[in-house]
Amino acid sequence: MTMPARRRAAPSRKTAATRPGASGRAETPAQLSLDEGVADKGVYDENAIQTLDALEHIRLRTGMYIGRIGDGSHPQDGIYVMLKEVIDNSVDEFIMGEGRRIRIERDGGAIRVRDFGRGIPLGKLIECVSRINTGGKYNDEVFQFSVGLNGVGTKAVNALSSEFEVASFRDGRYRRARFCRGQLESDRKGRDAGAENGTEVRFRPDPEIFGRYDWHEEFIAHRLQDYAFLNAGLTLNYNGNSFRSRAGLADLLQREIGDEPPVYEAVHCRAPRIEFAFTHTHNYGETCFSFVNGQYTNDGGTHQAAFREGMLKAVNEFAKKNFAGEDVRDGIVGAVAVKVQDPVFESQTKNKLGSTDVRPWILKQVKDEVLLWLHRNPLPAQALLEKVKSNEKVRKELASIKKEARERARKVAIRIPKLIDCKVHYDDARALSRDQTTIFLTEGDSAGGAMIQSRDVETQAIFSLRGKPLNTHGLKRDVVYKNEELYNIMRALGIENGIEGLRYNRVVIATDADVDGMHIRNLLIAFFLRYFRELVHHDHLYILETPLFRVRNRKQTRYCYTEAERDEALDQIASPEVTRFKGLGEISPREFGQFIQDSDMRLVPVSLGSQDKIDDCLDFFMGKNTPERRDFIVEHLIHEVL
């Protein structure tokens, strides 16, 4: 489990003037002062109409091209998307049988990627990295299974980099071009008889776009290892470390499961256009990693749905039963990677495959291969069926408990207690705003009251907790359905029957920044990781950061999230008054509105490491090993003081 440094939710480019704040990030006038007012509206006439060139549009509407901007504290932040776009091109060369190694080097904020493929044709080098809709990926004979189909990826990296350099080496000749924020600065050609064919790209993400950012080595290593799993035989060298895989997706499962023995040895199939692997563990929920042409599709898509359906049909045909899909998949850890010509994604960031024509052949091949494995491996097949039957038994036992819980809740209130709902939900047809839907799990009525008065009623819901939730670590599922508070949380989120019913895109834990607040936060995270891990796996769980201090005088107000920011504000604001917010309830609704606006909300995404590390972490921090945990806290507290 990883909870990185803060990031802003759904960042967008601001049209208003900004200036650096105490946090080092750009702050809007609304953040700096409540009294500055709203700027006059501009005149909407012919002069207001602008035409941007492609690279200007990338810099102005960055999120359209790389998704979240972030500061490097989350593996899906923009700087890692930029790195992926560059490496994807090198991997495409390997897929086409050209070059079996890629060298990646990081020097401070800049990263260099060198492959040993064919090299970009020298005469089109500049166009390939600076002109939208230009590239070789449109030619199916040159690139048969490429994820970069829109001619945008490397151009976006170029536009969003303060330094960008590309060099191509082909048959003893080279060409090297340098750019700054997408603008060409130099172009050199020459001979280099000793250079191996290939392409080299060096880029430094632009601080004007990303502010202060940091590369996290564990995120880079995890991404490179995924490339190795997906491309058996490819070697990626990074700052002295080598990433390589022989067993492909089976190695990926082993990384996720760790030392915990699975129910049976993993099923693994590798074919020309599809590779998949899966096994069952003793955990709850389903964990599935899906890829298209090497691209990790975090939100799945048609290929993942076809894989799940094919596996279900195979198990049912073999068992001559009609098991429910949830019984077959509960506890499963799986991965599927497909190669698709001209894939259709639902966004430029390619998180979800939308191609419908892939379903029939994926479903058939998965079903045939799984059915063959079941017949050839009677002992593991029996273990799989026993696991499915056990899941079915537990589900049916839970059905009566769920019914009792529903009846109990109905007696208390027709509506879900403590839930102030919003108008739009995650599964709503109004796609314009559904991805912005948020539910805040708040600590008590005072904080909830401030949020209710300042929220966006269209997309933001509030659920007020009654106290500290139950520590669910090590407990069975029936306990959480019998617990009124936890059951109401599940009802509010719509996940009492699984996360397919999730009603909000973001589930945000909003607790006080004190010991009790931290405890409640950890109890909720443990609850979701224990029973609804997919919620975290698919990036739906966040922690809200609110300011600890307000530093102000008559002309200026600054909100500070750390003591260091407070001290900096004290140095910059004359004759200041300092307020320490002891809890969320002490922040007025008028102030709170600033901190839960989508453009300015500071969220810490809760992200996952490998499965075994999560379980070890939960065992240590939420288990019954009180003496060891106490010693750990005391030791690290002493180190912090020193």
C-alpha positions in Angstrom: 0.0 0.0 0.0 1.4 3.4 -1.0 0.2 6.8 0.1 2.4 9.3 -1.7 2.8 13.0 -1.1 -0.2 15.2 -2.0 -1.5 15.9 -5.4 -4.4 18.0 -6.7 -7.5 16.3 -8.0 -8.5 16.6 -11.6 -5.9 19.4 -12.3 -6.7 21.9 -15.0 -4.8 24.7 -16.6 -5.8 28.0 -15.1 -6.7 31.1 -17.2 -6.4 33.4 -14.2 -3.1 34.7 -13.1 -1.2 32.5 -10.6 1.7 32.9 -8.3 3.8 30.5 -6.3 2.4 29.7 -2.8 4.0 28.3 0.3 3.7 24.8 -1.1 5.7 25.7 -4.2 2.7 25.0 -6.4 0.9 27.7 -8.3 -2.0 29.1 -6.3 -5.0 30.9 -7.6 -6.1 34.3 -6.2 -9.0 32.5 -4.4 -6.5 30.5 -2.4 -4.5 33.5 -1.4 -7.3 35.8 -0.3 -11.0 35.7 0.3 -11.3 39.4 -0.2 -9.8 39.9 -3.7 -13.1 39.4 -5.4 -13.9 38.0 -8.9 -12.3 39.5 -12.0 -14.5 41.3 -14.5 -15.8 39.3 -17.4 -14.1 39.7 -20.7 -15.9 40.8 -23.9 -17.0 37.9 -26.0 -16.5 39.1 -29.6 -14.3 38.1 -32.6 -11.1 39.1 -30.7 -12.0 36.4 -28.1 -11.7 33.6 -30.6 -8.3 32.0 -30.7 -6.7 29.4 -33.0 -3.9 27.4 -31.4 -1.3 25.3 -33.1 -1.1 21.7 -32.0 1.7 22.0 -29.5 0.1 25.1 -27.9 -3.1 23.1 -27.4 -1.1 20.3 -25.7 0.4 22.8 -23.3 -3.0 24.5 -22.6 -5.1 21.4 -22.3 -2.5 19.0 -20.9 -5.0 16.7 -19.3 -6.5 15.7 -22.6 -3.2 14.2 -23.7 -1.6 12.7 -20.5 -4.5 12.6 -18.0 -3.6 13.8 -14.5 -0.7 16.2 -14.2 0.4 15.5 -10.6 3.8 15.9 -9.1 5.2 12.4 -9.5 3.7 11.1 -6.2 1.3 8.7 -8.1 2.3 6.1 -10.7 -0.3 7.5 -13.1 1.0 11.1 -12.9 1.9 12.8 -16.1 5.6 12.5 -15.9 5.3 8.7 -15.9 2.9 8.9 -18.8 5.5 10.8 -20.7 8.1 8.2 -19.9 5.7 5.5 -21.1 5.1 7.3 -24.4 8.8 7.3 -25.1 9.5 3.7 -24.1 6.4 2.5 -26.0 8.1 3.5 -29.2 11.1 1.5 -28.3 9.0 -1.6 -27.3 7.2 -1.3 -30.6 10.6 -1.9 -32.3 11.1 -5.0 -30.2 7.6 -6.3 -31.1 8.5 -5.9 -34.7 11.7 -8.0 -34.2 14.2 -5.1 -34.1 16.3 -4.6 -31.0 16.2 -6.8 -27.9 17.4 -4.2 -25.3 16.5 -0.7 -24.2 18.7 1.5 -22.0 17.1 4.0 -19.7 19.0 6.5 -17.6 17.9 9.2 -15.2 19.9 12.3 -14.3 18.0 14.4 -11.8 14.8 15.5 -13.4 15.7 14.4 -16.9 15.4 10.9 -18.4 17.2 9.4 -21.5 15.8 6.4 -23.4 18.0 4.6 -26.0 16.8 1.7 -28.1 18.5 -0.4 -30.7 15.8 -0.8 -33.3 15.6 0.6 -36.8 15.9 4.3 -35.8 13.5 7.0 -37.0 14.0 7.7 -40.7 16.4 10.7 -40.7 14.5 12.8 -43.2 11.4 12.8 -41.0 13.0 12.9 -37.6 11.8 16.4 -36.7 8.3 15.9 -38.0 7.9 12.6 -36.1 8.4 14.4 -32.7 6.8 17.8 -33.4 4.0 17.5 -36.0 0.7 16.0 -34.8 -0.7 13.1 -36.9 2.8 12.2 -38.2 4.4 8.8 -37.7 4.9 5.3 -39.0 2.1 3.7 -36.8 -0.5 4.3 -39.6 1.3 1.8 -41.8 0.2 -1.7 -40.7 3.1 -3.4 -42.5 5.6 -1.4 -40.6 3.9 -1.5 -37.2 1.3 -4.3 -36.8 0.6 -4.2 -33.1 1.3 -0.7 -31.8 -0.4 1.2 -29.0 0.6 4.6 -30.4 -1.9 5.0 -33.2 -2.8 8.6 -33.1 0.6 10.3 -33.8 0.4 12.2 -30.6 2.5 10.6 -27.9 6.1 11.8 -28.5 4.8 15.1 -29.7 3.1 15.6 -26.3 6.3 14.7 -24.5 8.1 17.3 -26.7 5.6 20.0 -26.0 5.5 19.4 -22.3 9.3 19.3 -21.8 11.5 22.2 -21.0 14.3 20.2 -22.7 13.7 17.6 -25.4 16.3 16.0 -27.5 15.9 13.2 -30.1 18.6 11.4 -32.1 18.3 8.7 -34.7 21.1 6.4 -35.9 20.8 4.6 -39.1 23.5 2.8 -41.1 26.4 4.9 -39.9 24.6 8.3 -40.2 22.8 10.3 -37.5 20.5 13.3 -37.0 20.0 15.0 -33.7 17.5 17.7 -32.9 16.9 19.8 -29.7 13.7 21.5 -28.6 12.5 23.7 -25.8 8.8 23.5 -25.0 8.1 22.1 -28.5 10.1 24.8 -30.4 13.1 23.6 -32.4 16.4 25.0 -31.2 19.0 23.0 -33.1 19.3 20.4 -35.8 22.5 18.5 -36.6 23.4 15.8 -39.1 26.5 13.7 -39.6 28.3 10.4 -39.7 29.0 8.0 -36.8 30.2 4.7 -38.1 30.5 3.2 -34.6 26.9 3.9 -33.5 24.4 1.1 -33.4 21.1 1.7 -35.2 18.3 3.0 -33.0 16.6 6.0 -31.4 17.6 8.1 -28.4 15.3 10.5 -26.6 16.1 12.7 -23.7 13.4 14.9 -22.0 12.9 17.0 -18.9 9.3 17.6 -17.8 8.6 21.3 -17.8 8.2 22.9 -14.3 5.8 25.5 -15.9 3.4 22.6 -16.4 4.2 20.2 -13.5 5.5 22.6 -10.8 7.7 20.8 -8.4 7.9 17.2 -9.2 9.9 14.2 -8.2 10.6 10.9 -9.9 9.9 7.9 -7.6 12.2 5.1 -8.3 9.7 2.4 -7.3 7.2 3.6 -9.8 9.8 3.5 -12.6 11.0 0.1 -11.6 7.4 -1.3 -11.4 6.7 0.0 -14.9 9.9 -1.4 -16.4 9.2 -4.7 -14.8 5.8 -4.7 -16.4 7.4 -4.1 -19.8 9.6 -7.1 -19.2 6.7 -9.3 -18.2 4.8 -8.3 -21.3 7.7 -8.8 -23.7 9.6 -12.0 -22.8 13.1 -11.8 -24.1 13.3 -8.0 -23.9 16.0 -6.5 -21.5 15.5 -3.1 -20.1 18.5 -1.6 -18.3 17.9 1.2 -15.9 20.7 2.9 -13.8 22.5 -0.3 -13.2 19.4 -2.5 -12.8 18.3 -5.1 -15.4 14.6 -6.0 -16.0 13.9 -9.2 -17.9 11.3 -12.0 -17.8 11.2 -15.5 -19.2 7.8 -16.7 -18.0 5.9 -13.5 -19.0 2.6 -13.0 -17.2 3.2 -16.0 -15.0 6.1 -14.0 -13.5 3.8 -11.0 -13.0 1.4 -13.2 -11.0 4.3 -14.4 -8.9 5.3 -10.9 -8.1 1.8 -10.0 -7.0 1.1 -13.1 -4.9 4.6 -13.2 -3.3 5.3 -16.0 -0.9 1.7 -16.8 -0.1 0.9 -20.2 -1.7 -2.0 -20.0 -4.2 -4.9 -22.5 -4.3 -3.3 -24.1 -7.3 -0.4 -23.5 -9.7 -1.2 -20.7 -12.1 -2.8 -21.4 -15.4 -0.6 -19.8 -18.1 -1.3 -19.6 -21.8 0.8 -17.9 -24.4 -0.4 -17.6 -28.0 0.6 -15.2 -30.9 -2.1 -12.7 -30.2 -3.0 -13.3 -26.5 -1.3 -14.3 -23.3 -3.1 -14.8 -20.0 -2.5 -16.3 -16.6 -4.5 -16.7 -13.4 -4.8 -18.5 -10.1 -6.9 -18.2 -7.0 -5.7 -17.0 -3.6 -7.3 -17.0 -0.2 -8.1 -13.3 -0.4 -11.5 -11.6 -1.2 -12.3 -9.9 -4.4 -10.9 -10.0 -7.9 -7.6 -8.6 -9.1 -7.1 -8.5 -12.9 -4.3 -6.8 -14.8 -5.1 -6.2 -18.5 -2.9 -4.9 -21.3 -3.3 -4.0 -25.0 -0.2 -4.0 -27.2 1.8 -3.4 -24.0 -0.4 -0.7 -22.7 -1.7 -1.2 -19.2 -5.5 -0.7 -19.3 -6.2 0.3 -15.8 -10.0 0.4 -16.4 -10.1 -2.8 -18.3 -12.4 -2.9 -21.4 -13.7 -5.3 -23.9 -10.6 -7.6 -23.8 -10.8 -8.0 -20.0 -14.6 -8.6 -20.1 -14.1 -11.3 -22.8 -11.3 -12.9 -20.8 -13.5 -13.1 -17.7 -16.4 -14.5 -19.7 -14.3 -17.1 -21.5 -12.9 -18.3 -18.2 -16.4 -18.6 -16.7 -17.8 -20.5 -19.6 -14.9 -23.0 -19.5 -15.3 -23.7 -15.8 -19.1 -24.1 -16.1 -18.7 -26.5 -19.1 -16.1 -28.6 -17.4 -18.0 -28.8 -14.1 -21.4 -29.2 -15.9 -22.7 -26.5 -13.6 -24.0 -22.9 -13.9 -21.8 -21.1 -11.3 -22.2 -17.4 -11.0 -19.4 -15.2 -12.3 -18.7 -13.8 -8.9 -18.2 -17.2 -7.4 -15.7 -18.2 -10.1 -13.8 -14.9 -9.8 -13.8 -14.2 -6.1 -10.2 -14.5 -4.8 -8.7 -14.6 -8.3 -5.5 -12.9 -9.4 -5.2 -12.8 -13.2 -3.6 -11.0 -16.1 -4.4 -10.8 -19.8 -2.4 -9.2 -22.6 -3.7 -9.0 -26.2 -2.3 -7.7 -29.4 -4.8 -5.8 -31.5 -4.5 -4.2 -34.8 -6.0 -0.7 -34.8 -7.3 -0.8 -31.2 -9.9 1.7 -30.2 -9.4 3.3 -26.7 -11.9 5.4 -24.8 -9.4 8.3 -24.3 -6.0 9.5 -25.3 -4.5 8.0 -22.1 -5.7 4.6 -23.3 -6.9 3.3 -19.9 -9.8 1.4 -21.3 -10.2 -0.6 -24.6 -13.4 0.0 -26.5 -12.9 -2.3 -29.5 -15.9 -4.5 -29.8 -14.6 -6.8 -32.6 -12.0 -8.4 -30.2 -14.6 -10.1 -28.0 -15.5 -13.2 -30.0 -11.9 -14.4 -30.6 -10.7 -13.6 -27.1 -13.6 -15.3 -25.5 -13.3 -18.5 -27.7 -9.5 -18.8 -27.2 -9.7 -18.3 -23.5 -12.5 -20.8 -23.1 -10.7 -23.4 -25.2 -7.4 -23.0 -23.5 -8.8 -23.1 -20.0 -11.0 -26.1 -20.8 -8.0 -27.9 -22.1 -6.0 -27.1 -19.0 -8.8 -28.3 -16.7 -9.0 -31.7 -18.5 -5.2 -32.1 -18.5 -4.7 -31.2 -14.9 -7.2 -33.0 -12.7 -5.8 -32.2 -9.3 -5.4 -28.4 -9.8 -8.8 -28.5 -11.6 -10.4 -30.0 -8.5 -8.8 -27.4 -6.3 -10.2 -24.7 -8.5 -13.7 -26.2 -8.4 -13.5 -26.6 -4.6 -12.6 -22.9 -4.3 -15.6 -21.9 -6.5 -17.9 -24.1 -4.5 -16.6 -22.6 -1.3 -17.2 -19.1 -2.7 -20.8 -20.1 -3.7 -21.5 -21.4 -0.2 -20.2 -18.3 1.4 -22.2 -16.1 -1.0 -25.4 -18.0 -0.2 -24.8 -17.8 3.5 -24.2 -14.1 3.2 -27.5 -13.6 1.3 -29.5 -14.2 4.4 -27.2 -12.0 6.4 -27.5 -9.2 3.8 -31.3 -9.6 3.9 -31.3 -9.2 7.6 -29.0 -6.2 7.3 -31.4 -4.6 4.7 -34.4 -5.2 6.9 -32.6 -3.8 9.9 -31.6 -0.7 7.9 -35.1 -0.3 6.6 -36.4 -0.1 10.1 -34.0 2.6 11.0 -34.6 4.8 8.0 -36.0 4.6 4.5 -32.9 6.6 3.3 -29.3 5.7 4.1 -28.5 7.3 7.5 -26.0 10.2 7.4 -25.8 10.2 3.6 -26.4 13.6 1.8 -26.4 12.5 -1.8 -25.5 14.3 -5.0 -27.6 14.4 -8.2 -25.1 12.7 -10.6 -23.6 9.2 -10.1 -20.7 7.3 -11.5 -23.0 5.1 -13.7 -25.1 8.0 -14.8 -25.6 8.6 -18.5 -24.5 12.2 -18.2 -20.8 11.4 -19.1 -19.9 15.1 -18.9 -19.8 15.1 -15.1 -20.0 11.5 -13.9 -16.2 11.1 -13.7 -16.1 14.0 -11.3 -18.5 12.4 -8.8 -17.1 12.2 -5.3 -18.3 11.0 -1.9 -16.6 12.3 1.2 -16.5 10.0 4.2 -16.3 12.6 7.0 -15.5 12.4 10.7 -18.6 13.5 12.6 -21.5 16.0 12.0 -19.5 19.2 12.4 -17.1 18.5 9.5 -20.0 17.0 7.5 -22.0 20.2 8.1 -19.3 22.4 6.7 -19.0 20.2 3.6 -22.7 20.1 3.0 -22.9 23.8 2.9 -19.9 24.3 0.6 -20.1 21.2 -1.7 -21.1 20.9 -5.4 -24.6 19.5 -5.1 -24.4 18.0 -8.6 -21.4 15.8 -8.1 -20.4 15.7 -4.4 -22.0 13.6 -1.7 -21.3 13.5 2.0 -21.4 10.5 4.4 -20.9 11.4 8.1 -19.3 8.7 10.2 -20.7 8.1 13.7 -17.3 7.3 15.3 -14.5 4.9 14.8 -15.3 2.1 12.5 -14.7 -1.6 13.4 -11.2 -3.0 12.8 -12.1 -5.6 10.2 -8.6 -7.1 9.7 -8.8 -10.8 10.0 -12.6 -10.9 10.2 -15.0 -12.8 7.9 -17.4 -11.1 5.6 -20.5 -11.8 7.6 -19.2 -9.6 10.4 -19.1 -6.4 8.3 -22.7 -7.0 7.1 -23.8 -7.3 10.7 -22.0 -4.1 11.6 -24.5 -1.2 11.1 -21.9 1.5 10.4 -19.9 -0.5 7.8 -23.1 -1.8 6.2 -24.3 1.8 5.7 -21.0 2.7 4.2 -21.4 -0.1 1.7 -25.0 1.0 0.9 -23.9 4.6 0.5 -21.2 3.6 -2.0 -23.5 1.0 -3.7 -21.0 -1.8 -3.2 -22.9 -4.1 -0.9 -23.1 -6.6 -3.7 -19.7 -5.8 -5.3 -17.9 -2.8 -6.7 -19.8 -3.1 -10.0 -22.4 -1.0 -8.3 -20.1 1.8 -7.2 -22.0 5.1 -7.4 -19.1 7.5 -7.2 -15.8 7.8 -9.1 -13.9 9.0 -6.1 -14.3 7.8 -2.5 -12.5 10.4 -0.4 -11.6 9.8 3.3 -11.9 13.2 5.1 -10.8 13.0 8.7 -9.1 15.4 11.1 -5.3 15.6 11.1 -4.9 14.3 14.6 -4.4 10.8 16.2 -8.1 9.9 16.2 -8.4 11.1 12.6 -5.4 9.0 11.5 -6.9 6.0 13.3 -10.2 6.3 11.5 -8.4 6.7 8.2 -6.4 3.6 8.7 -9.5 1.6 9.8 -11.3 2.6 6.6 -8.4 1.8 4.4 -8.0 -1.6 6.0 -11.8 -2.2 5.5 -11.6 -1.4 1.8 -8.4 -3.4 1.3 -9.8 -6.4 3.1 -13.1 -6.7 1.3 -13.1 -4.3 -1.7 -9.5 -4.3 -2.9 -10.7 -3.6 -6.5 -11.9 -0.2 -5.3 -8.2 0.7 -4.5 -6.8 -1.2 -7.4 -8.8 0.9 -9.9 -7.8 4.2 -8.2 -11.1 5.1 -6.6 -9.9 5.7 -3.0 -8.3 9.0 -1.9 -7.4 10.9 1.3 -8.4 14.6 1.5 -5.8 17.0 2.7 -7.0 20.2 4.4 -4.9 23.0 5.8 -3.5 22.9 9.3 -2.9 26.7 9.6 -4.4 29.9 8.3 -1.9 32.9 8.2 -3.5 36.2 7.4 -3.5 40.0 7.8 -6.0 42.5 6.5 -4.9 42.2 2.9 -3.8 38.6 2.5 -4.8 35.1 3.6 -2.7 32.0 3.1 -3.6 28.4 4.0 -0.7 26.1 5.0 -0.6 22.4 5.1 2.6 21.9 7.0 4.6 23.7 9.7 7.2 24.6 7.0 4.6 26.3 4.9 3.4 28.2 8.0 6.9 29.4 8.8 7.4 30.5 5.2 4.1 32.4 5.2 5.0 34.1 8.5 8.2 35.4 6.8 6.2 36.8 3.9 3.1 38.3 5.5 3.5 41.3 7.7 1.8 41.4 11.1 0.0 38.1 10.6 -2.6 36.3 12.7 -2.1 32.5 12.9 -5.0 30.1 13.4 -4.4 26.4 14.0 -7.2 24.2 12.7 -7.7 21.4 15.2 -10.3 19.7 13.1 -12.3 19.9 9.9 -15.3 21.3 11.8 -13.3 24.4 12.7 -13.0 25.5 9.1 -16.0 27.6 8.1 -18.2 26.5 5.1 -17.1 29.7 3.2 -13.5 28.6 3.6 -14.1 24.9 3.1 -15.5 25.5 -0.4 -12.0 26.3 -1.6 -10.6 23.0 -0.4 -13.1 20.7 -2.1 -13.4 22.3 -5.5 -12.2 19.9 -8.2 -9.6 22.2 -9.5 -8.0 23.0 -6.1 -8.8 19.9 -4.0 -5.6 18.2 -2.6 -6.0 14.5 -2.7 -3.6 11.7 -1.7 -4.4 8.7 -3.9 -4.2 5.3 -2.1 -2.3 3.0 -4.4 -1.2 -0.6 -4.2 2.0 -2.4 -4.3 2.1 -6.2 -4.7 -0.5 -8.3 -3.0 1.8 -9.9 -0.5 3.2 -6.6 0.6 -0.3 -5.3 1.3 -1.2 -8.3 3.4 2.1 -8.0 5.4 1.4 -4.3 5.9 -2.1 -5.0 7.2 -0.9 -7.8 9.4 1.7 -5.5 11.0 -0.3 -2.4 11.5 -3.8 -3.7 12.0 -3.2 -7.2 13.5 -2.7 -8.4 17.1 1.0 -7.9 17.3 0.7 -4.9 19.7 4.2 -5.2 21.3 6.1 -5.2 17.9 4.0 -2.4 16.6 4.6 -0.3 19.8 8.3 -0.9 19.5 8.2 0.2 15.8 6.3 3.4 16.6 8.6 4.3 19.5 11.8 3.7 17.5 10.6 5.8 14.5 9.3 8.5 16.8 12.7 8.8 18.4 14.3 9.0 15.0 11.9 11.8 14.0 12.7 13.8 17.1 16.5 13.3 16.6 
